[in-house]
Amino acid sequence: MEKVIIDNSDLHFEHKQWDSELAFWKDELKSFNLRLDELVNRWTKKEVLQKLEHYQNEFMLHNGVIEKLQEEIQVHETNIAAQERTGRPALDTILVKNHSNFRKKMEEQRQIYADLKKEFFRFLSQYM
């Protein structure tokens, strides 16, 4: 069986992809918060205001998750750079394992975020 070599550049590329995706989510959350502001000015029913507060809280929580994920990417990039300075382009197994675990986190977060967006769009279609 041939040994698979994972290059630093492969992981760096995926980090860039994830970082772009997270930045996009952050921008979307800003847009969603603007929608919430519009609805706060439009509705006075307690039930609607409670839902607005729910989404505001969800967006704040998700924004925090995004920031944490971005920080983790930066830490991993730093670790890759340190390993790369050793002159070996392939990563050690610990860094690859960390990368794989982070990939799973991103996949889970994609699903959580997609579900939140679907729920929020259903809410918007009801109250906009």
C-alpha positions in Angstrom: 0.0 0.0 0.0 1.4 3.4 -1.0 1.8 6.0 1.6 -0.4 9.1 1.0 1.5 12.4 1.5 -0.5 15.4 2.4 1.2 18.7 1.5 1.0 21.9 3.5 -0.4 23.6 0.5 -3.4 21.3 0.4 -4.4 22.1 3.9 -3.7 25.8 3.4 -6.0 25.8 0.4 -8.8 24.3 2.4 -8.2 26.8 5.2 -8.6 29.6 2.6 -11.9 28.1 1.5 -13.2 27.8 5.0 -12.1 31.3 5.9 -13.9 32.7 2.9 -17.0 30.7 3.8 -16.9 32.0 7.3 -16.5 35.6 6.2 -19.5 35.1 3.9 -21.6 33.8 6.8 -20.6 36.9 8.9 -21.7 39.2 6.1 -25.0 37.3 5.8 -25.6 37.6 9.5 -25.2 41.4 9.2 -27.9 41.4 6.5 -30.1 39.2 8.6 -29.8 41.6 11.6 -30.8 44.5 9.3 -34.0 42.5 8.5 -34.6 42.0 12.2 -34.3 45.8 12.7 -36.9 46.4 10.0 -39.3 44.0 11.7 -38.8 45.5 15.1 -40.0 48.8 13.7 -43.0 47.1 12.0 -44.3 44.8 14.7 -45.5 45.3 18.2 -47.0 41.9 19.0 -45.3 40.3 21.9 -45.2 36.9 20.1 -43.4 38.4 17.1 -41.0 40.4 19.2 -40.1 37.2 21.1 -39.3 35.5 17.8 -37.2 38.5 16.7 -35.3 38.3 20.0 -34.8 34.6 19.5 -33.2 35.1 16.0 -31.1 38.0 17.3 -29.7 35.7 20.0 -29.2 32.9 17.5 -27.3 35.3 15.2 -25.1 36.5 18.0 -24.3 32.9 19.0 -23.5 31.9 15.5 -21.3 35.0 15.0 -19.4 33.9 18.1 -19.0 30.4 16.7 -17.7 31.9 13.4 -15.1 33.9 15.2 -14.0 30.9 17.2 -13.6 28.8 14.0 -11.7 31.6 12.4 -9.3 31.7 15.3 -8.8 27.9 15.1 -8.0 28.3 11.4 -5.3 30.9 12.3 -3.8 28.6 15.0 -3.7 25.7 12.6 -2.1 27.9 9.9 0.5 29.0 12.5 1.3 25.3 13.3 1.6 24.5 9.6 3.9 27.4 9.0 6.1 26.3 11.9 6.2 22.7 10.6 7.0 24.0 7.1 10.0 25.9 8.4 11.5 22.5 9.2 11.9 22.1 5.4 9.5 19.2 5.1 6.5 19.9 2.9 4.4 17.1 4.3 2.6 17.4 7.6 2.9 15.2 10.6 0.0 13.0 11.7 -1.1 15.2 14.6 -1.6 18.2 12.3 -3.4 16.1 9.8 -5.7 14.6 12.5 -6.4 18.1 13.8 -7.3 19.3 10.3 -9.6 16.3 9.8 -11.4 17.1 13.1 -11.7 20.7 12.0 -13.2 19.6 8.7 -15.9 17.7 10.6 -16.6 20.8 12.7 -17.0 22.8 9.5 -19.4 20.2 8.1 -21.5 20.2 11.2 -21.5 24.0 11.3 -22.6 24.2 7.7 -25.6 22.1 8.5 -26.5 24.1 11.7 -26.2 27.4 9.7 -28.2 26.0 6.8 -31.0 25.0 9.2 -31.0 28.4 10.9 -31.2 30.2 7.6 -34.2 28.0 6.4 -36.0 28.6 9.7 -35.3 32.4 9.5 -36.5 32.6 5.9 -39.7 30.8 6.8 -40.1 33.4 9.6 -39.4 36.3 7.2 -41.9 35.0 4.6 -44.5 35.0 7.4 -43.8 38.5 8.9 -42.3 40.6 6.1 
